[in-house]
Amino acid sequence: MAELKANRMFNNNKFKLGFFAANCSGGMAVTKLEERWDNSWENNLKMAQLADAAGLEFLLPIARWIGYGGETNFHGNVLETTTWAAALLAATRHISVFSTVHTSFNHPVVVAKQLATMDQIGQGRAGLNVVCGWNRPEYEALGGDLPYDHVSRYAYGQEWFDVIRKLWQEEQPFDWKGNYFNLKDTYSLPHPLRKDVPIFNAAGSGEGRAFAVRNADFLFTSAISLARSEQEIIQLKQQAAAVSRRNPLNILTFSYVVCRPTRAEAEEYHHYYSQQHADWKAVDNIIRLMFENAESFPKDQLQLIRDRFSAGHGGFPLVGTPDDVADGIEQLYRAGFSGSTLAFVNYAEDFPYFRDEVLPRLEARGLREPFTPDQAQISGAAA
């Protein structure tokens, strides 16, 4: 049997960090700059190994099938998430790597087998990000209109996830007769090495958050106003306390980083790529589609944060000196967040400065522990 490694999502760091959207062209920056992120396999491998060696907790891809247009066709070139994750698990040693899976486009028996295979490859480091769907052009590209209303999509997603959990628990074939799946003598071996594969879910609507509270270990929500986020996190944790859960609910958010030796340098580059050279047509396409179909961001806030979409797809801005960026991360922690994704204009080129300057500051503030690879080999309590 393969050695079971600790899944870093269950470590003791108070504030967890990971890269987001590096499998997509442009990453999270909707910019026309030539140096914007090239999502080639070679660049993704370099990015993943940098994050792994630095002790980050996770790598999280976006599952995208149709780009957002504009001059750059933002997210028009995307590496598929499960094959991407499996390959990166084979090429790293410590970091948790997630596959992002749309429930409507992927059969649960297939996904259960894929994730178990990933977990074998990574020796217990696989993760699953469940997406119940919202992007109408992607549904149309795969052969139809949105098949379910918002409430029904989450009902479908719940049964989809229940099937996967049962497949990961049962040794013998079983039948399943539900509202959406009718399965006979189904099973999935091997199981994941880890009994509780970490589950991500992003949610903004009532139905979405109820789904995440029931099923996810880590719920993603936007940090538009920290005062607003603080109240939302209190409410979410109260909801989680009222249901039967395997692990405590942790709340994560999305951030983008522009870190330079001086604040003036950071702000100048931030303005340069996200305002002077933004792909505004792509930005407006994203906002229009989210307003029409998604619940990830409060609709009364979408136009107000248009600039954030050009800079980092609506993420929380971490812009300034290493101290400024560390201050912003500490503010997120004080608001109740347990971690955040990170995105850069160019992950491989920009991250080393963050690694060398910001991570030590977070350790000094008690938000993270120094990364020691030997300790990373020890199986965690969640095994």
Secondary structure, 3 states (H helix, E strand, C coil): CCCCCCCHHHCCCCCEEEEECCCECCCCCCECCCCCCCCCHHHHHHHHHHHHHHCCCEEECCCCCCCCCCCCCCCCCECCHHHHHHHHHHHCCCCEEEEEEEHHHCCHHHHHHHHHHHHHHHCCCEEEEEECCCCHHHHHHCCCCCCCCHHHHHHHHHHHHHHHHHHCCCCCCEEEECCCCEEEEECCCCCCCCCCCCEEEECCCHHHHHHHHHHCCEEECCCCCHHHHHHHHHHHHHHHHCCCCCCCCEEEEEEEEEECCCHHHHHHHHHHHHHHCECHHHHHHHHHHHHHHCCCCCCCCCHHHHHHHHHHCCCEEEEECHHHHHHHHHHHHHHCCCEEEECCCCHHHHHHHHHHHHHHHHHHCCCCCCCCHHHHCCCCCCC
